[in-house]
Amino acid sequence: MRSFHAGLLLVTLLTAHADAADSWNNWRGPNLNGVAADGDYPTKWAADENVAWKIKLPGLGGSTPAIWGDHIFVTAGVDGENLTIAYDRQGKELWRTSVGDERSGKHRKATGSNPSPVTDGKYVFVYFKSGDFACLDFDGKLIWHVNLQERYGEDTLWWDLGTSPILTQEHVVIACMHSGPSYLAAFDKQTGKTIWKQERNMDAPEEANQSYSTPVVTMHEGQEVIVVLGADHVTAHSAKTGKQLWLVGGLNPTQNGYFRSISSPVISGDVVVAPYARGSSLTAVRLGGEGDVRGSHVLWESVSISSDVPTPAAKDGRVYVLADKGRVACLNAESGDVVAELKLEKHRDAFSASPIIAGKHLYLTREDGKTFVVEIGDGLKLVAENELDSFTVASPAFVDGQILIRTSEYLYCIGD
């Protein structure tokens, strides 16, 4: 009987994963690694070319749309409110629901709606700078709503909240890393009840205590694990209980007080690749172990290539790193060896959106809305440059042969 239930659970998880693979259910895609599902995606477009539709958004937001089936979910600040807005796949608005009062952004790149929504196909979970955290169904009904700052303490980040919610098999999880009590907390998807809350206080100096990164979830040796980057450390936690399993410190050996982290980690096989030090270091850690595993599980460290804001993408044992000023590198995840490198054109605008791999191409969107398409393989070859001429910090979403690009003003659907 036990083996029957185990088999049934495996089938259920594989079915859910298959459904997710046909959608873009979180900001890094169906496998949390910046890789799109198989498909034939466009490589060339312009504001008036190869655009299926374009809609004017009602307010500002830096979040990446979440897509499941015929639903596209977007967050934005509108008339002082945090809104979750649903569109169908033809760009028609289906509904909009208010989730608390907006707290606007400080930085020119930021808004009160920088965290991206995440969906499991039944519910959509949203999080805002104001601390408002909520679950809605696909009809826009508010299932539950809590304010984490009212419950657990005010946000003390120097800048603007960017951490997105993540989903585990059982829970929806939020990481809060700032100058004050920091924590990782899991909530029941249907009720919003706190299931566990794990303190994560690393005593990093000044602003280095603060992180805008998003954790990543993976399976390792039959256990679901949450990997977190921030406050000068990589930590791994049990998804079921929140218990810290292992950690790697030493990401800030000189105790620089301003090493806040924005870029999130990416996992390639059983290797965690963590950008840090404002784009000045890249550290690879083998999953597993107990306690402090720096001496046994750090595979390599690099100070020659990294990123400050964009999160790397990973596929087939290779990691693709986009530096903020347009340097692109493909690295072997096991060794750290640089397989290929490319420098994009110099420009006053940087890259904030994270790279996406779709098929044999790497897509890199700059803040001015220009997307560079690079062919990947044994080398890196620039094959297209596509301009939308609209300020962009959100990472694009890829589904069913189409690309959705969220700019400061519009939501574009590229492709047929």
LUMRODO-114455 format. One record per residue (C-alpha): residue number from 1; chain; residue in one letter; y, z, x. Coordinates in steps of 0.001 Angstrom, whole numbers, plus 500000, padded with zeros to 6 digits. Layout:
BEGIN
k  c  r  py  pz  px
NUM  A  A  Y  Z  X $
...
end
This chain:
BEGIN
k  c  r  py  pz  px
1  A  M  500000  500000  500000 $
2  A  R  502355  500861  502847 $
3  A  S  501900  497424  504441 $
4  A  F  502521  495759  501068 $
5  A  H  505879  497557  500696 $
6  A  A  506822  496721  504283 $
7  A  G  506029  493062  503628 $
8  A  L  508006  493097  500395 $
9  A  L  511007  494605  502205 $
10  A  L  510816  491911  504877 $
11  A  V  510721  489141  502258 $
12  A  T  513698  490707  500468 $
13  A  L  515734  490924  503678 $
14  A  L  514872  487360  504685 $
15  A  T  515839  486075  501233 $
16  A  A  519176  487903  501366 $
17  A  H  519770  486546  504874 $
18  A  A  519030  483000  503677 $
19  A  D  521600  483376  500909 $
20  A  A  524156  484711  503385 $
21  A  A  523453  481851  505786 $
22  A  D  524708  479390  503149 $
23  A  S  527999  481278  502880 $
24  A  W  530679  482788  505102 $
25  A  N  530326  486379  504007 $
26  A  N  532415  488017  506752 $
27  A  W  535031  486946  509269 $
28  A  R  532498  486115  512041 $
29  A  G  530101  484147  509872 $
30  A  P  526577  484674  508521 $
31  A  N  525155  485997  511805 $
32  A  L  528231  487945  513008 $
33  A  N  528429  485808  516145 $
34  A  G  530980  483125  515305 $
35  A  V  528325  480476  514581 $
36  A  A  528346  478367  511406 $
37  A  A  525228  477429  509459 $
38  A  D  523807  473998  510189 $
39  A  G  525853  471177  508724 $
40  A  D  528019  468175  509440 $
41  A  Y  531534  469540  509849 $
42  A  P  534697  467470  510282 $
43  A  T  536223  467194  513738 $
44  A  K  539421  465335  512848 $
45  A  W  542114  466136  510281 $
46  A  A  545844  466526  509758 $
47  A  A  548093  467989  507047 $
48  A  D  547726  464770  505041 $
49  A  E  544361  463541  506332 $
50  A  N  540804  464678  505534 $
51  A  V  542085  467578  503408 $
52  A  A  540015  468158  500261 $
53  A  W  542660  470477  498843 $
54  A  K  545500  472763  499833 $
55  A  I  546923  475665  497854 $
56  A  K  550053  477732  498304 $
57  A  L  549113  481391  498779 $
58  A  P  551099  483976  496780 $
59  A  G  551662  486319  499729 $
60  A  L  551118  487055  503393 $
61  A  G  547856  488044  505027 $
62  A  G  546040  487576  508304 $
63  A  S  542528  487955  506917 $
64  A  T  539811  485320  507070 $
65  A  P  538496  484234  503641 $
66  A  A  534999  485352  502644 $
67  A  I  532921  482725  500829 $
68  A  W  529811  483124  498705 $
69  A  G  528534  480419  496386 $
70  A  D  531454  479138  494322 $
71  A  H  533734  482066  495221 $
72  A  I  536380  482293  497929 $
73  A  F  537935  485741  498445 $
74  A  V  541348  486187  500041 $
75  A  T  543540  489272  500533 $
76  A  A  547344  489246  500587 $
77  A  G  550400  491395  499978 $
78  A  V  552278  490300  496850 $
79  A  D  555319  492047  495353 $
80  A  G  554494  495328  497076 $
81  A  E  550822  495351  496093 $
82  A  N  547581  494791  497981 $
83  A  L  545883  491927  496178 $
84  A  T  542378  490548  496291 $
85  A  I  542383  486981  494999 $
86  A  A  539379  484828  494105 $
87  A  Y  539392  481037  494075 $
88  A  D  536629  478613  493245 $
89  A  R  535480  476021  495753 $
90  A  Q  537947  473491  494336 $
91  A  G  540904  475814  495016 $
92  A  K  541420  476993  491434 $
93  A  E  542430  480641  491122 $
94  A  L  539862  482654  489180 $
95  A  W  541432  486115  489235 $
96  A  R  543568  488552  491205 $
97  A  T  543162  492341  491359 $
98  A  S  545563  494950  492734 $
99  A  V  544191  497517  495188 $
100  A  G  547010  499987  495844 $
101  A  D  550506  499656  497257 $
102  A  E  551156  497393  500214 $
103  A  R  552147  498762  503610 $
104  A  S  553649  495778  505396 $
105  A  G  553058  494853  509037 $
106  A  K  555237  495668  512032 $
107  A  H  554312  492862  514434 $
108  A  R  555167  489230  513726 $
109  A  K  551439  488424  513734 $
110  A  A  550547  491207  511359 $
111  A  T  550598  491997  507664 $
112  A  G  549243  494746  505456 $
113  A  S  546265  492456  504784 $
114  A  N  544869  491735  508238 $
115  A  P  541352  493177  507701 $
116  A  S  539043  490514  506276 $
117  A  P  536964  490938  503109 $
118  A  V  533184  491079  503305 $
119  A  T  530664  490316  500557 $
120  A  D  526944  490835  499932 $
121  A  G  526779  488266  497125 $
122  A  K  527163  490890  494404 $
123  A  Y  530259  492798  495484 $
124  A  V  533267  492100  497686 $
125  A  F  534683  494913  499845 $
126  A  V  538331  494947  500936 $
127  A  Y  540398  497165  503239 $
128  A  F  544160  497303  503808 $
129  A  K  546669  498786  506260 $
130  A  S  547679  501286  503568 $
131  A  G  544206  502845  503845 $
132  A  D  543121  501452  500483 $
133  A  F  539430  500580  500568 $
134  A  A  537716  499129  497513 $
135  A  C  534746  497365  495988 $
136  A  L  535116  494631  493354 $
137  A  D  532570  492551  491507 $
138  A  F  532665  488761  491331 $
139  A  D  534674  488915  488093 $
140  A  G  537469  490901  489747 $
141  A  K  536546  494249  488197 $
142  A  L  537383  497222  490397 $
143  A  I  534089  499094  490898 $
144  A  W  535515  501862  493084 $
145  A  H  538644  502531  495116 $
146  A  V  539435  505210  497717 $
147  A  N  542283  505698  500183 $
148  A  L  540792  506645  503537 $
149  A  Q  544078  507904  504945 $
150  A  E  544520  510308  502075 $
151  A  R  540925  511446  502509 $
152  A  Y  540591  511584  506299 $
153  A  G  544090  511477  507805 $
154  A  E  547028  509149  508347 $
155  A  D  546801  506005  510432 $
156  A  T  548448  506658  513829 $
157  A  L  547992  503157  515270 $
158  A  W  551089  501979  517113 $
159  A  W  550729  498584  515479 $
160  A  D  548876  497140  512487 $
161  A  L  545390  497813  511191 $
162  A  G  543031  494933  511920 $
163  A  T  539534  496406  511703 $
164  A  S  537412  494790  508972 $
165  A  P  534624  496450  506960 $
166  A  I  531040  495643  507945 $
167  A  L  527819  495660  505930 $
168  A  T  524522  497206  506908 $
169  A  Q  521312  496944  504905 $
170  A  E  522285  500023  502892 $
171  A  H  525992  500716  503313 $
172  A  V  529493  499394  503865 $
173  A  V  530996  500832  507049 $
174  A  I  534526  501357  508368 $
175  A  A  535557  502252  511935 $
176  A  C  538804  504153  512539 $
177  A  M  539882  504458  516183 $
178  A  H  543384  505760  516804 $
179  A  S  545396  508603  518366 $
180  A  G  543887  511369  516324 $
181  A  P  540457  512168  514941 $
182  A  S  538546  508882  515161 $
183  A  Y  535382  508154  513234 $
184  A  L  532801  505748  511914 $
185  A  A  531945  506212  508225 $
186  A  A  529390  504691  505856 $
187  A  F  529847  504435  502097 $
188  A  D  527521  503746  499215 $
189  A  K  528093  500155  498131 $
190  A  Q  527903  500898  494400 $
191  A  T  529798  504205  494179 $
192  A  G  532021  504489  497266 $
193  A  K  530514  507892  498042 $
194  A  T  530628  508833  501729 $
195  A  I  527025  508790  503001 $
196  A  W  527738  509804  506588 $
197  A  K  530747  510224  508865 $
198  A  Q  530374  510249  512637 $
199  A  E  533200  511413  514902 $
200  A  R  534046  509037  517761 $
201  A  N  536587  510804  519977 $
202  A  M  536524  509403  523501 $
203  A  D  539637  511045  524968 $
204  A  A  541077  507778  526253 $
205  A  P  544713  507986  527411 $
206  A  E  547661  507165  525126 $
207  A  E  547407  503753  523448 $
208  A  A  543995  503136  525021 $
209  A  N  542678  505477  522321 $
210  A  Q  543540  502849  519735 $
211  A  S  541385  499937  518672 $
212  A  Y  541827  497052  516255 $
213  A  S  538319  495686  516845 $
214  A  T  535539  495335  514284 $
215  A  P  532030  496726  514941 $
216  A  V  529003  494463  514881 $
217  A  V  525583  495133  513320 $
218  A  T  522274  494110  514874 $
219  A  M  518557  494879  514826 $
220  A  H  516985  496268  517991 $
221  A  E  513371  497357  518298 $
222  A  G  513060  497719  514530 $
223  A  Q  516192  499823  514143 $
224  A  E  519479  498686  512620 $
225  A  V  522260  499444  515096 $
226  A  I  526065  499404  514873 $
227  A  V  527877  498539  518126 $
228  A  V  531491  499667  518466 $
229  A  L  534104  498745  521096 $
230  A  G  537237  500796  521640 $
231  A  A  538840  503780  523415 $
232  A  D  537469  502674  526808 $
233  A  H  533838  502741  525603 $
234  A  V  531067  500731  523998 $
235  A  T  528976  502932  521716 $
236  A  A  525868  502274  519630 $
237  A  H  525045  504139  516429 $
238  A  S  522187  504362  513989 $
239  A  A  523173  502385  510882 $
240  A  K  521169  504812  508776 $
241  A  T  522741  508077  509974 $
242  A  G  525708  507190  512188 $
243  A  K  524215  509151  515085 $
244  A  Q  525391  507932  518484 $
245  A  L  522432  506417  520339 $
246  A  W  524023  505461  523644 $
247  A  L  527372  504726  525240 $
248  A  V  528908  502881  528167 $
249  A  G  532221  504135  529530 $
250  A  G  534187  503104  532576 $
251  A  L  535932  500175  530881 $
252  A  N  539241  501668  532022 $
253  A  P  538587  503023  535543 $
254  A  T  542287  503353  536409 $
255  A  Q  543046  505171  533131 $
256  A  N  545660  502645  532097 $
257  A  G  547348  504159  529038 $
258  A  Y  547928  500817  527319 $
259  A  F  544441  499306  527195 $
260  A  R  544224  499184  523374 $
261  A  S  541474  496796  522278 $
262  A  I  541750  493994  519739 $
263  A  S  538906  491592  520531 $
264  A  S  535544  492653  519083 $
265  A  P  532162  492619  520845 $
266  A  V  529646  489829  520344 $
267  A  I  525866  490038  520685 $
268  A  S  523698  487371  522314 $
269  A  G  520005  488221  522015 $
270  A  D  519873  491835  523174 $
271  A  V  523079  491642  525237 $
272  A  V  526419  493049  524063 $
273  A  V  529426  491262  525574 $
274  A  A  532606  493340  525382 $
275  A  P  536105  492008  526223 $
276  A  Y  538541  494713  527311 $
277  A  A  541600  495679  529363 $
278  A  R  544005  493370  527508 $
279  A  G  541896  490384  528476 $
280  A  S  541313  491494  532067 $
281  A  S  537636  492478  531950 $
282  A  L  534379  491408  530341 $
283  A  T  531323  493691  530359 $
284  A  A  527740  492839  529391 $
285  A  V  525419  495661  528270 $
286  A  R  521716  495501  527482 $
287  A  L  520940  497062  524100 $
288  A  G  518843  500216  524141 $
289  A  G  518479  503472  526013 $
290  A  E  519821  506955  525317 $
291  A  G  522976  508775  526322 $
292  A  D  525190  507283  529029 $
293  A  V  523496  504025  530047 $
294  A  R  526175  502572  532325 $
295  A  G  523992  502926  535401 $
296  A  S  520921  501309  533837 $
297  A  H  522048  498880  531139 $
298  A  V  525235  497190  532391 $
299  A  L  524126  493684  533403 $
300  A  W  527372  492352  534807 $
301  A  E  531127  492774  534751 $
302  A  S  533764  490095  535202 $
303  A  V  537486  490238  535843 $
304  A  S  537863  486458  536127 $
305  A  I  537635  485566  532424 $
306  A  S  538050  487550  529199 $
307  A  S  540175  487689  526053 $
308  A  D  542641  490105  524542 $
309  A  V  542697  489008  520886 $
310  A  P  540084  486278  520131 $
311  A  T  536495  487517  519804 $
312  A  P  533923  485446  521738 $
313  A  A  531226  483367  520031 $
314  A  A  527583  483346  521145 $
315  A  K  524753  480840  520739 $
316  A  D  521495  480008  522565 $
317  A  G  522017  482518  525356 $
318  A  R  525570  481437  526068 $
319  A  V  528844  483169  525317 $
320  A  Y  532046  481213  524669 $
321  A  V  535203  483084  525634 $
322  A  L  538700  481988  524614 $
323  A  A  541536  483567  526548 $
324  A  D  544777  484014  524649 $
325  A  K  546610  481279  526578 $
326  A  G  543970  478610  526084 $
327  A  R  541477  479007  528900 $
328  A  V  537940  478423  527590 $
329  A  A  534751  479406  529406 $
330  A  C  531039  479169  528663 $
331  A  L  529033  481950  530332 $
332  A  N  525356  482715  530673 $
333  A  A  524919  485925  528666 $
334  A  E  522239  487342  530992 $
335  A  S  523898  486662  534330 $
336  A  G  527590  486219  533580 $
337  A  D  527588  482934  535509 $
338  A  V  530236  480472  534346 $
339  A  V  528439  477375  533052 $
340  A  A  531577  475380  532217 $
341  A  E  535307  475876  531907 $
342  A  L  538232  474085  530274 $
343  A  K  541968  474666  530166 $
344  A  L  543778  473574  527011 $
345  A  E  547381  472399  527046 $
346  A  K  550102  474898  527916 $
347  A  H  552118  476066  524927 $
348  A  R  554461  478893  523959 $
349  A  D  552058  479974  521219 $
350  A  A  548866  481840  522049 $
351  A  F  545448  481999  520376 $
352  A  S  544764  484841  517937 $
353  A  A  542037  483242  515797 $
354  A  S  538526  483575  517196 $
355  A  P  536421  480574  518300 $
356  A  I  533758  479165  515982 $
357  A  I  530684  477150  516930 $
358  A  A  529583  474521  514406 $
359  A  G  526786  472260  515556 $
360  A  K  527622  470862  518973 $
361  A  H  531326  471679  518696 $
362  A  L  533547  474654  519437 $
363  A  Y  536640  475052  517219 $
364  A  L  539716  476792  518651 $
365  A  T  542764  477379  516423 $
366  A  R  546130  478199  517990 $
367  A  E  548880  480209  516310 $
368  A  D  550913  477067  515510 $
369  A  G  548009  475820  513388 $
370  A  K  546666  473317  515898 $
371  A  T  542859  473286  516190 $
372  A  F  541166  471961  519323 $
373  A  V  537617  470681  518923 $
374  A  V  535501  470891  522073 $
375  A  E  532042  469401  522532 $
376  A  I  529653  471941  524042 $
377  A  G  526495  471462  526076 $
378  A  D  526229  471368  529844 $
379  A  G  529995  471053  529925 $
380  A  L  533078  471481  527746 $
381  A  K  534758  468267  526587 $
382  A  L  537869  468108  524415 $
383  A  V  537222  465596  521614 $
384  A  A  539985  466200  519050 $
385  A  E  543321  467936  518441 $
386  A  N  544243  468593  514810 $
387  A  E  547661  469813  513657 $
388  A  L  548600  471647  510465 $
389  A  D  551991  472895  511663 $
390  A  S  551724  476301  510000 $
391  A  F  551513  479734  511643 $
392  A  T  547893  480873  511865 $
393  A  V  546164  484032  513084 $
394  A  A  543138  484068  510743 $
395  A  S  539850  482720  512045 $
396  A  P  538579  479670  510125 $
397  A  A  535552  479800  507815 $
398  A  F  532801  477159  507786 $
399  A  V  530480  476448  504867 $
400  A  D  528690  473431  503354 $
401  A  G  530318  470929  505704 $
402  A  Q  533833  472168  504947 $
403  A  I  536300  474249  506957 $
404  A  L  538696  476694  505299 $
405  A  I  541814  477496  507327 $
406  A  R  544141  480239  506148 $
407  A  T  547716  479931  507441 $
408  A  S  550740  482092  506699 $
409  A  E  551575  479922  503673 $
410  A  Y  548519  477935  502633 $
411  A  L  544775  477850  502301 $
412  A  Y  543409  474483  503464 $
413  A  C  539979  473080  502693 $
414  A  I  539149  470493  505351 $
415  A  G  536487  467867  504694 $
416  A  D  534989  466088  501700 $
end
